[in-house]
Amino acid sequence: MRLLFITDNFPPEVNAPATRTYEHCKEWVDQGVDVTVITCFPNFPKGKIYEGYKHKLYQKESIDGIKVIRLWSYITVNAGFIKRILDFLSFAIMAFWTGLFVKTDLIVATSPQFFTTWSAFGLSKIKRKPWVFELRDIWPESIKAVGAISGDSRIFKFLECVERALYSDADLIISVTESFKKNLILRGISEAKIQVVRNGANLKRFKPQAKNKALESKYKIGGKVVLGYVGTHGMAHKLDFILEAFKSVRTNVHLLFIGDGAEKKKLIAYAEKLELKNVTFIDSVTKGEVVDYLSLIDISLVPLKKSDLFKTVIPSKIFENAAMRIPLLLGVEGESKSIIEKFDAGECFEPESQEDFHEKLNNLLDSKERYENCQLGCDSLAKQFDRVRLANEMKSHLDFVVSK
């Protein structure tokens, strides 16, 4: 099978879409699939081209057997609605024109951003090939949820109409959560064309290990209980709430924020305003360094803004932290919470509730037995969401589409 995959993010970027796409494609290549990925030059989330790359019109490379085509696009920092739309649209247009010259049996486009699916839609019509919508986010609803756009605006209503049309046209929709599938069914999309393949973790790479002593010494956190957040510092993650709540956390507990994003400068300024001494901000680390930094963390923070929409999402960091036996302190309701509770892999607090945050954190801090039970729960969770198994599951769905 020849597969064309269109994605805005791909390694060396280390966010969830880049990691999922790479690990799935690598597994498929190992099984003999001819995979071509169309993406942009790595720049997320700072909006700056990564070292070793130049912002050119077109570049081809091979990554672990995956044919990668990188294209010019308008690049901006991960902030500002209009600029980001220009970023997304420019890539979608370039991906469409480039995709015309790639021989393929199937086209897959992943969201967010969902403009990649516009490219896949157009290519499927011209090439007369099936296409698959990999649904990672209910967009544009998610940008309304963080206040970046009004639900009454004409732009929002237009994007929502296009979204529904794309769902209806796709030969298959691969949803990363059961909640997204239910959302689509309630909006009139046929259940028969929706399959769920959740996120997971590469258990060969993410596994329990001792704390990295060099990094522990560098950040002066030896002997402390470390709470860690690793990922994008965006509007949806409500990290200012974590800083506010941390004013009342005991002094032997240290907070690590690792990553970048639109809100990072504000968060650093807010931590200074609160005079927090037990918080350290660390810039994004490379894919190869992530495990060493995760090894520093005793309890993993996974918060999101309190919103009905976020009850439908499952942050992928849940699986990677569980694979390393790091109990989770989850501030997300809905499907994510049900997974943590099912496997007893951590504690769940009500989003944006300081009282509940402190109570659930103390449950993990005050009881060694409770902490160790959560580690066992992490083991069970990770085995259930092994990335290799999930990649094979998704491939079976893709094979079925091509065979039809």
N, C-alpha and C positions, 0 to 999 in steps of 0.2 A: 504494500500500500504506500502511496505517496501522499504525504500530509503537509498542508500549508497551515501554519499557526501564526496568527496575528496578535501581537501583544505589545503594549506600550512599555512594559517593564521586563527586563531579562538580565541575568548576571553579566557583569559584576555587581549590579544592583542587588540588594539583599532583602527587599520587602517581600511580603507574602505572595503577590502575584508572580514575581520573578522566580521565587524559589519553587513554587508549585509547578509552573510551566517548565522550568529547566528539569526538575526531577522526573516529571512525567515523560517529557520528551526523551530524556536520556534512557529511561527504561524501555521506551518504545524502539529507540534506535538499536539498543542491545538485542531486541527481538526481531530486528530486520526491517523495521519501518524506515522509509526514506522521509526524514523530517526536515522541512525548511521553516525557519522562524523569521518573520519580518518584524523588526523592532526599531527603536530609535537609538541614538547614541546615549550611553548611560549617563544620567544626570540627576536622578531622583535621590533625595528630596530637595537638595539645595539649588537645583536649577543650574548647576555648573558641570561641564563635561569632566568625566573622571580622567585622572592621570593615565597617560598611555593611549588616549583617543583624541582625535581631532574632529571637529564638527564639519564633516564633509557632506556632499550630496548623496554619496553611496559608498558603502564598504561591505565587502564579504569576508567572513571568517568562519572557522570551524571550531566548535566547542564540544569536545567529547563526542564527535561524530554527528553533531547537529549542525546543519548548514544554517548559518546566521547571516541575514542581510540587514545591515543598519542603514537608516535613512535620515536625511536632514529633516528637522522639524523646528518650529518656533519653540524655543526652550525658555522657560521661566521658572522661578522658584515656586514651590508648592503652596501658593497663596494667591488670592485675588481671583474672583470668578471669571471676569472677562479674559484676562491673560491666560488662564488655564484652559478656557474654551478654545482660544486661538491655538494653544499648544496641542490640544487634543485633535482639533479639526485639521491642522496642518499635517499631523502624522497620518490621520485617516486618509487624506487625499493622496499623500505620497505612497502609503501602503497599497491603496487601490491600484494606482498606475504601475507600481512595481510588480504587484501580484499578477497582472495580466501576462507577464512573461515567465511565470513559474508554473511548470507542469505539475498538476496535482490531481488526486482522486477525491479529495475532501478538504474543505476549508473550515478551520476552527478559529473563532475570535473570542477573546476573553475580556470581561469587564471586571472592575472599572479600569479605565474609562470606557463607556459603552459606544463611543464613536468608532472603535475598532470594528464593531459589528456592522456599522454602515459599510465599511470597506468589504467585509465578507459577504454581505447581502448583494452589493453591486457585482462583485467578482463571480458569485454563484450564478447570477443571471447571464452574464456574458460567457462564462466558461461552461455553463450548464452542468455544474457540479453541485452536490449537496453541501450544505453548510451547517455548522453547529454553534450555538450560542452558549458559551460557558458563563454562567451567571454567578458572579462573585459579590454582587451588590445590587440592591434595588435602586437604580439610578434613573431619574433625577430625584427620587424621593429622599435619598440620603443627604443630598446637599440642602434640601429644604429643612431636614431635621436639625442640621447644625446652624441654621439661620443664614446660609449663604445666598439663598434665593427665596422669594415669596411664592407660596403655593398658588396665589391668585394672579401672578404675572403671566403675560402672554408667552414669554419664553418657556416658562415651566410647563404650561399647558401644551405647547407645541412639542416639547421634548417628550412629554408623557405620551402623546399620540404616536410619535415615532417609535417610542419604546414598545408600545403594545403591538404596533404593526410588525416590528422585528421579531417579537416573540411568536406571532402568528405565522410568519413566513419561514422561520428556521425549521430545518428538517428534524432537529433535535435540540433540546435545551438540557444542558448539564448544570444542575444547581448544586451549590456547595452546602446548602442546608435544606432540611425538610420544611422549615418555615417559609423559605422563598418559594418552594414548590406549592405550598398551600396558598400563598399570596397570589400566584399566577392562576391557579385553578379558580379562585374566587373572582378573578378578573376575566374569566371566560376562556383561558388557554386550556387546550385539551390535556388532560392528565396523561394520556397515552404517549405524548411527545416529550415528557419531562422525566429525567432520571436524576437521582441524587448521588453525587460522589463527594463526600466531605473532604476537608483538608486532613492532613496527617503529618507525620514526622519521618524523616530518614533515620531509621533506628541504627544504621551502621555508623552514622555520624553523630547523632545526638544520643548519648548514653551516659550513665553516671560516671563521674570522675572527681578526683580530689580537687580542692581549690587551687588555682594557679597562684603559687606563693609570690612570684615576681609581681603580678598585678595586685595582689592583696597588700604587698608592701608599698607599691607605688601609690595606691590610693588610701593608705593608712587605715585599713579597715580590719586588720587582724584582731581576733578576739571579739568582734562585734557580730550581732545578728544583722544580716544584710537583706533588705527588701529591694527588689529590682524591677524596673520597668525597661524592657528592651523593645524599641519600635518607633514608629512615627509619632512625633509630638504635634498632633493636629487638633483641630477644633472638636472633633468627635470624642477625644480620649479623656477630656476633663481632668487633665493633670494638675490644674490649679487647685482643684478640690483635694487632691492627694497632698499637696503642699500645705494647704490650710489645715487639714486633719493632722499633719505630721507635727504641728506645733505642740501637740499634747502626747506625743509618743515618747516613751522612756529613752534616756540618753544613750543606752548601750545598743540601740537600734540605729542602723545607718541606711539611708535611701540612695540608691543609684538610679539615675535616669540616663539611659544609653540610647542614642539616636539623634535624629534631627527632624525638623519640620517647621511648619508655618508659625507655631506658637512658642518655639523654643526660647527666643530672645525675651519674650514676655514672661515666660516661666522663670528664667534666670533672674530677671529683675524682681519678680514677685518673691522669690526665695530670699533675695537680699533684703527686700522690704520687711519680710517676716523675721529676719535675722536668724534664719535656720543655719545651724552649724553642722548638722549631721546629714547634709544632702550634697551629693556630688553629681555634676553633669558631665557626661562623656560623649564626645562626638560619635557619629556612626562608625562602626567597625566593619572590617571586611568579612566576607563569607567565611574565610578560613579562621578568623579570630573569634567568631561568635561563640563557639563552644567554650573557649577559655574564659570569656567574660561571663557567660552563663554559670560557669563553675563557681563564681564568687557569690552567687545568689542563694540565700536560704529559703526565701519565700518570694514567689513571683507575683507581681501585681498585674492584673488585667482589668482596667477600668474603662468604662464608656459613659458618655453623657446619658442622663436619664431620659429615655425616649421610647415610645412604643416600637418605633422602627428597629431600634437596636436589640429588641427582644428576638429578632429574626436572625441575627448574625452570630457567627462562631469565630472569634479571633484565632488565627492560626497559631499564635504563640502558645496557646493552651497545650497543643500537642508536643511542641518541641521542649517546653519546660517539663511536661510530664515524663517525656522520654529520658530526661536527665534526673528524674526523681526529685524535682523541686515542687513542693506543695504550692497550690495556687490560692491567692486571695483575689477572688473574682467579684468585680462590681458590674456585672452584666446580668440582666434578667432573661427569662425565656429559655431558648434551646441550649445556650451555653451553660446556664445554671443547671439544667436537667442532666447534662453530661457530667459535670463535676460532682453532682449529688449521687448520680447513678454509680460512679466508680469510687466515690468518697476520696477524691483526689485533692481536697482542699476545703476552704471555707468560702461561702458566698455572702457578700454584704449588699444591702440595698444601695443602688447607685446614688451618690451624692448625699448619703446619710452618714455624718461623722460618728454618731452614736453607734450605729451598727458596724461601721468600719472598725472602730476601736474594739468593740466586743469580739468580732470575728478574728481580728489580728491577735488579740490576747489569748484566744482559744489555742492558737498555734504557738504562741510564745510561752504560755504557762504550763503546757502539758507535753512532756516528751513522748508519752504514749500516743497522744492525739496526733502529733507531728509524724511519728513513725507510721501510724496507720494510714495517714494521707500519702506517705511515700509508697506504701504498698498499693494504694489506690492508683497512684501515678503509673506504676508498673502495668497494672491491668489496662488502664486507659491507653497507654502507648501501644501495647500489643494489638489492641482493637483497631487502632488507627495507623497501622504500618503503611508508609507511603508506597512501598512496592506493591502491596496488595491492592491499594486504591488505584494506582496507575493501571494495573491489569484490569481492574473493574471498569475503568473509564475506556480502556482500549476495546473491551468487548462491546461496549455501546457504539463506539466509532466503527468497528468492524461491521456491526449490524446495519448501520446507516449506509455504508458503502455497498454492502451486499444487496440492499434493496434496490 
